[in-house]
Amino acid sequence: MSTPIPQPAGLPLLGNIFDVDPSNTWWSLKGLAEKYGEIFQIKVLGHTIVFIGSVALAEEICDEKRFRKYVGGPIVETRSLVHNALFTAFDNEDSWGIAHRILAPQLTPEIISSHFDEIRDVTAELIGNWAQLGDKNEIDPLAQLNRLNLEATTLTLFGKRLNCLTGPEHPMLQAMEDATSEAMKRPNRPGFLNWLYGGKMKRAVATQRNWAADLVKYRVENPSDRRDMLWAMLNAKDPETGKSFTESEVIDEIVTMPIGSSTAHCTLAAGILFLLQNPDVVSKARKELDDVLGDGPLAAEHLPRLPYIAGIVRETLRLAYPAPGFNIEPIPRAGDKCPVLLAGGKYQVAHDQAMIIVLAGVNRDPAVFDDPLVFRPERMMGEALERLPAGAKKWFGNGKRECIGKHWAWDFLVTVLAKLIHEVDFEAADPSYVLKQDGWFNVRPVKFRVKVKPRGV
Ligand code: HEM
């Protein structure tokens, strides 16, 4: 006998329409995960969605023999921007395998390591800009690191400096913001309002695709022997089918990358917040950096020798959940519409039930993490890390649809955070600030401001 899946009371006919704020969906889901724990569901206008908030159940539905990525809601909306590209492809679309086989070799740890100097040097430029601020040294870390992220992504993957660290904000940043927030809102908004906001989405799509087309044009006009991701997009063939990308598919995949990497600057900004709240962590991190770097600059070979910094990055991914969740559905079984059993039959869901893993629940599951709200890098290092179940480490998603950019993200996060901790003193502009989320897809510290100055000055 299975247990009914908990659900907020809701209203007749309308269901749980008022239990999720359509302009801040993930904040509502975090609240529901805190209230209901391992599993809950909502029903809106007869449509059910199940949410998973525990490590054990997340691990169960990450079993690729039984489940797969569910492409629905905001991901489907994003297809108006990038069609059937890596992130948005349905499970049965050949485009996913072709793109994965062409692009994954460009995102291996070895290839990413070859871009280390580029990432380090643009970070040094940003820190250098901050050092010039004098008394006007209060910054918005999210906005500053967003610029850095776009600069580093464009340089490392597509070989062009945008020079967007200073000056007016690059139009790509607002366009990504608009397209992502529209993609979040459109699935739950009446058609009339979607029509009204259609122009905003179209303009955001045009800006992003033009940015990508400019990168291709620049490479064609400035031929180089750089063997980077753009080279692969323009020249490589899928080893299995022999296919290469069409012109439009190149644009789809270029645009997909900064959307994926836009989680990275949210992680860094949240990391600064956690460090300000935990000065002892900064002291330990600085000791590690001073010991490993001595008087020299950060180099690629230092990264694997910074386990405490790596612990800080993982603990930030755990507590900030910059990609707030991902969607799973049961793999269809021909002719079999029996319910799917979870937790050994404790729960039952429909054979085609969409489920969303809510990382705000999973990453803070008290069954796995002692004092789950405490920022403790040590639990993300060495044997303690190895002991954690796989379901507790899902910040980069799962299985074949796991983040293809995870090695880029890792090197970027460790490099930037190491340099920030080693070279910059941060002071909270508002010490009472607590992590607030807006309605964007990623969790990010909005309206968070800090004062910056060179370390020890
Ligand atoms: C902190 C940084 C990052 C986090 C937390 C993160 C998280 C994720 C997650 C959870 C997924 C799975 C989404 C799903 O199942 O629907 C994913 C997929 C993806 N990510 Fe990332 N990501 C990060 C950085 C990046 C970067 C830097 C790139 C590009 C260079 C990138 C590109 C992608 C792409 C293309 C996919 C789709 C992969 C596929 O379906 O085959 N991500 N990411």
Boltz pocket constraint, residues with backbone or C-beta under 6 A from the ligand:
constraints:
  - pocket:
      binder: B
      contacts: [[A, 69], [A, 70], [A, 86], [A, 87], [A, 88], [A, 100], [A, 256], [A, 257], [A, 258], [A, 259], [A, 260], [A, 261], [A, 262], [A, 263], [A, 264], [A, 267], [A, 322], [A, 323], [A, 325], [A, 326], [A, 327], [A, 394], [A, 395], [A, 396], [A, 397], [A, 398], [A, 400], [A, 401], [A, 402], [A, 403], [A, 404], [A, 405], [A, 406], [A, 408], [A, 409]]
      max_distance: 6.0
